[in-house]
Amino acid sequence: MRQRAVSRRAVLRGTAAGAVAAAVAGCSTGQNGHGGTAPSGPATPDPETVLVTKVIADKERIVALYRQAAAPGSKAAAVLLPFQRRHEAHIAELRRRLPRSPMPATPTPSGPTPSPTGSASPGKISIGRLREAERKAAATRPRQIGDVSPALAQLLACIGACEAAHAAALARVS
């Protein structure tokens, strides 16, 4: 059997027809609701995941302040450690709300937490500064619960109440 030679023009026509068919197929399945998958591109992050990640970062900064204020062996350590532990419990609960992924959403420090300002040394954080950080955090929570799921709104409200209680309790610490 003899094979017929294919001309360059026939190859180009076939390629063009394939490209048109692929383009039409792509248009009819992705975005107009007839099934298929949407075009690939960067996925928009879930707003609740973004919020939880931000709250975790804020809580980690507060924990770092407590660690600096309550240097091991200091008089303040015994008083401030329960406050710090409650913030760490909040962080753990917030992390449970993050989607599982191969990479952690927020980095977990492997060593001591760095100073939030970069210049403060251990023991240089005042009770007043802790109280102000707690007050600001508590004041932020009501603005964060407006457009979130009821479960997350409840958690954020509870965290805010705890932060407000911390601010009030720190006012009595000398």
GUSEMI-568689 format. One line per field, with one value per residue: x, y negated, z of N, C-alpha, C in turn. Coordinates in steps of 0.001 Angstrom, whole numbers, plus 500000, padded with zeros to 6 digits. Each point is the difference from the previous one (the first is absolute). Example, Ala and Ser with C-alpha at 12.3 -4.5 7.8 and 13.67 -1.06 7.14 Angstrom:
2
npx: 513190;499650
npy: 505690;498950
npz: 507800;499280
capx: 499110;500820
capy: 498810;498810
capz: 500000;500060
cpx: 500900;499230
cpy: 498800;498910
cpz: 500000;500730
//
This chain:
174
npx: 500840;499681;500876;498999;500721;500190;499232;500851;499304;499960;501285;500225;499222;500582;501160;499656;499511;501103;500695;499248;500084;501274;500089;499251;500660;501078;499469;499619;501130;500819;499592;499388;500467;500611;500633;500820;501239;500107;500359;501157;500244;500532;499772;498818;500809;499620;499027;499328;500608;499807;498761;499787;500612;499264;498916;500389;500321;498832;499418;500721;499668;498766;500042;500562;499029;499114;500563;499984;498739;499796;501152;500494;499414;499328;499782;500009;500952;499926;499965;500950;500553;499037;500311;501296;499752;499186;500932;500859;499048;499880;501308;500061;499002;500596;501118;499171;499738;501312;499876;499907;501290;500754;499791;500544;498782;500389;501157;500445;500227;501234;500228;500708;498869;500176;500710;498768;500820;500624;499568;498830;500498;500283;498791;500073;499119;499343;499443;500300;501147;500085;499633;500811;500910;499666;500025;501075;500517;499554;500446;500949;499743;499264;501031;500544;498939;499990;500954;500099;500338;498836;500566;500498;498811;499490;500893;499872;498702;500166;500779;499136;499071;500758;500217;498699;499773;500890;499467;498820;500385;500576;498857;499748;500817;500797
npy: 501170;499103;499313;499225;499148;499499;499111;499015;499677;501288;500061;498866;500463;501153;499361;499178;501047;500649;498924;499842;501307;499912;498894;500544;501121;499255;499296;501157;500364;498990;498940;500714;500804;500430;499894;500936;499718;499123;498963;500603;499671;498952;500906;499441;499492;500992;499080;501069;500685;498976;499885;501317;499982;498920;500584;501109;499267;499383;501183;500399;498809;500212;501243;499454;499093;500952;500653;498833;499767;501280;499377;501197;500308;499225;498947;499407;500913;500158;498673;499829;501068;499900;498721;500244;500879;499064;499105;500819;500123;498678;499884;500936;499383;498852;500597;500515;498723;500094;499857;501317;499795;500314;498715;499761;499584;500272;499409;501165;499103;500228;498745;499158;499491;499466;498981;499612;499321;501105;499164;500497;499906;501248;499979;499499;500987;498872;500065;498715;500388;500986;499182;499126;500953;500385;498753;499759;501138;499767;498777;500772;500859;499023;499317;501041;499903;498878;500442;500557;501268;500498;501136;499411;499455;501163;500660;499146;500115;501312;499999;499194;500816;501004;499406;499717;501250;500351;499109;500443;501253;499646;499347;501209;500339;500092
npz: 500000;499145;500704;500247;499362;501218;499439;499959;498952;499771;500337;499371;498998;500127;500099;499018;499344;500383;499688;498896;499759;500336;499271;499053;500132;500062;499013;499502;500628;499927;499341;499072;500930;498928;501137;500378;499831;500935;499271;499840;501212;500539;500936;500102;500921;500777;500034;500394;499029;499192;500468;499973;498827;499739;500494;499378;498942;500172;500170;498960;499510;500418;499548;498936;500097;500217;499019;499391;500336;499731;500018;499653;501133;499161;500761;498820;499885;501292;499997;499096;500516;500920;499922;500021;500957;500452;499737;500560;500929;499970;499947;500931;500603;499830;500325;500904;499883;499913;498681;499904;500072;498928;499738;501199;500372;501228;499872;500403;500936;499588;500175;500733;500428;498783;500354;500380;500783;500322;500940;500376;501224;500391;500541;498781;499948;500035;501183;500022;499455;500886;500970;499438;499875;501220;500413;499268;500435;501231;499781;499512;500944;500540;499543;500592;500777;499328;499223;501188;499951;500406;499613;498918;499765;500381;499271;498988;500216;500137;498928;499388;500496;499629;498831;499987;500379;499059;499163;500416;499863;498861;500023;500519;498983;501048
capx: 499160;500749;499529;499872;500703;499124;500572;500140;498736;499042;500392;499629;498537;499635;500408;499088;498691;500130;500065;498659;499170;500401;499545;498549;499716;500368;499036;498664;499887;500575;499445;498604;499098;499657;500829;501438;500705;500331;501391;500927;500612;500117;498721;499776;500016;498768;500105;500110;501362;500849;499748;500554;501458;500352;499775;501088;501215;499825;500107;501410;500703;499668;500731;501401;500079;499940;501279;501011;499669;500092;501247;500102;500604;499593;498846;498792;499772;498917;498742;499675;499975;498635;499521;500697;499474;498675;500234;500491;498828;499254;500741;499789;498629;499935;500713;499122;499036;500657;499956;501209;500798;501351;500794;499208;499519;500837;501193;500122;501372;500731;500796;499316;499250;500715;499374;499105;500522;501376;500965;499730;500706;499163;499746;499812;498615;499271;498626;499179;500056;499198;498593;499608;499915;498777;498852;499889;499574;498589;499219;500010;499172;498650;500066;500397;498998;498864;499710;500584;499059;499628;500975;501187;499589;499938;501375;500627;499366;500549;501390;499928;499592;501164;500964;499473;500211;501434;500286;499476;500810;501329;499902;500149;501330;500971
capy: 498830;498755;498897;498736;498911;498962;498688;499065;499278;500877;500040;498712;499966;500915;499375;498884;500553;500530;498870;499427;500942;499916;498719;500062;500910;499298;498941;500496;500782;499434;498872;499676;500809;501257;501080;499854;499262;498611;499854;500028;498720;499942;500057;498932;500590;499927;498858;500452;500506;498806;499383;500858;499884;498690;500035;500813;499175;499007;500702;500364;498789;499793;501032;499560;498949;500660;500705;498996;499394;501020;500749;501071;499617;498656;499941;499917;501250;500770;499286;499848;501275;500427;499176;500504;501341;499835;499577;501174;500855;499362;500264;501412;500150;499325;500836;501114;499488;499818;501200;500830;499830;500492;498948;499339;498674;499038;500706;500309;499698;501147;499522;498937;499069;498736;498813;499379;498721;500212;499322;500212;501140;500670;499273;498567;499744;499616;500472;499037;500328;501215;499603;499281;500995;500769;499120;499815;501268;500195;499024;500409;501195;499765;499649;501182;501059;499624;500818;501335;501046;499887;500669;499144;498790;500345;500151;498673;499264;500551;499539;498582;499884;500385;498889;498900;500398;499840;498570;499601;500648;499396;498695;500259;500562;498916
capz: 500000;499880;500847;499320;500674;500533;499697;501104;500089;500664;501409;500598;500123;501082;501251;500239;500356;501366;500930;500081;500749;501408;500528;500146;501108;501234;500261;500304;501229;501207;500722;499732;500788;499355;500522;499806;501034;499679;499578;501127;500356;501453;500683;500957;501337;500768;500923;501389;500190;500080;501305;501053;499915;500556;501449;500559;500014;501072;501281;500181;500445;501411;500750;500044;501022;501307;500225;500337;501287;501050;499833;501001;501272;500424;500896;499186;499269;500609;499800;498582;499290;499649;498885;498815;499685;499371;498613;499273;499765;498909;498761;499651;499493;498693;499018;499638;499011;498706;499163;499983;498786;500210;500628;501033;499622;500709;500432;501412;500371;500512;501128;500725;499167;499888;500567;499045;499545;499585;500858;501422;500582;500988;501230;499758;499632;501212;500168;499266;498574;499837;500157;498781;498914;500249;499738;498550;499405;500342;499240;498591;499760;499466;498570;499239;499975;499167;498822;500138;500395;501417;500877;500114;500721;501422;500489;500073;501101;501250;500098;500345;501402;500809;499912;500819;501396;500255;500163;501312;501039;500008;500673;501442;500238;500225
cpx: 500884;499431;500015;500719;499000;500670;500073;498697;498954;500304;499584;498490;499550;500331;499056;498634;500026;500012;498635;499098;500320;499499;498501;499623;500310;498991;498670;499921;500416;499154;498519;499024;499606;500883;501459;500617;500308;501458;500917;500641;500094;498611;499903;499971;498661;500119;500126;501399;500968;499844;500618;501520;500470;499845;501104;501281;499925;500179;501451;500825;499726;500727;501474;500186;499986;501304;501104;499745;500216;501229;500086;500731;499587;498762;498697;499645;498806;498643;499585;499879;498575;499398;500589;499413;498614;500144;500495;498860;499137;500664;499760;498599;499842;500689;499168;499005;500619;499897;501317;500717;501398;500893;499148;499629;500787;501219;499991;501437;500682;500845;499233;499314;500749;499205;499086;500516;501428;501020;499788;500759;499097;499846;499730;498567;499216;498607;499052;499983;499193;498508;499496;499870;498722;498758;499780;499507;498512;499105;499902;498988;498595;499981;500311;498886;498820;499644;500597;498915;499654;501016;501249;499655;499955;501402;500676;499401;500529;501440;500026;499598;501162;501036;499540;500180;501478;500330;499551;500860;501393;499986;500213;501365;500990;501392
cpy: 498770;498925;498720;498923;498942;498657;499142;499250;500837;500084;498711;499897;500887;499421;498860;500505;500555;498888;499363;500913;499946;498715;500001;500903;499331;498940;500562;500742;499267;498988;499794;500942;501318;501130;499740;499217;498604;499930;499981;498635;499966;499964;498832;500616;499793;498854;500422;500524;498828;499346;500824;499902;498678;499995;500830;499180;498942;500638;500407;498806;499728;501033;499605;498895;500613;500724;499021;499401;500979;500862;501060;499522;498619;500088;500024;501325;500772;499358;500028;501310;500481;499195;500520;501344;499906;499547;501177;500973;499417;500298;501441;500210;499329;500831;501202;499586;499805;501277;500744;499773;500522;498991;499367;498591;498908;500746;500217;499741;501224;499618;498944;499048;498681;498862;499360;498659;500123;499368;500262;501214;500634;499166;498520;499652;499724;500625;499071;500285;501261;499668;499288;500955;500825;499166;499816;501271;500231;499059;500373;501101;499705;499653;501221;501022;499728;500969;501399;500987;499843;500636;499141;498713;500259;500127;498635;499162;500488;499553;498532;499779;500345;498878;498808;500313;499886;498534;499526;500595;499381;498624;500168;500572;498856;500431
cpz: 500000;500891;499199;500800;500440;499749;501257;500227;500747;501494;500699;500188;501161;501366;500363;500419;501428;501030;500181;500822;501492;500628;500222;501163;501336;500365;500468;501323;501254;500711;499778;500686;499361;500472;499754;501140;499510;499574;501216;500178;501506;500629;500982;501387;500693;501014;501466;500297;500137;501377;501125;500010;500609;501526;500672;500090;501104;501374;500274;500448;501485;500870;500116;501034;501402;500309;500387;501375;501145;499781;501087;501254;500477;500888;499198;499329;500561;499761;498532;499227;499686;498830;498693;499566;499345;498554;499158;499708;498875;498659;499549;499418;498633;498919;499565;498918;498620;499180;500065;498681;500276;500706;501087;499570;500693;500490;501502;500399;500587;501207;500750;499039;499927;500610;498973;499497;499514;500925;501482;500493;501051;501257;499804;499594;501279;500017;499238;498506;499702;500070;498751;498811;500139;499671;498502;499311;500253;499195;498518;499723;499474;498499;499138;499844;499073;498889;500076;500412;501477;500950;500187;500741;501501;500593;500149;501129;501347;500218;500400;501450;500925;499997;500835;501488;500381;500259;501378;501127;500074;500655;501507;500341;500204;499642
//
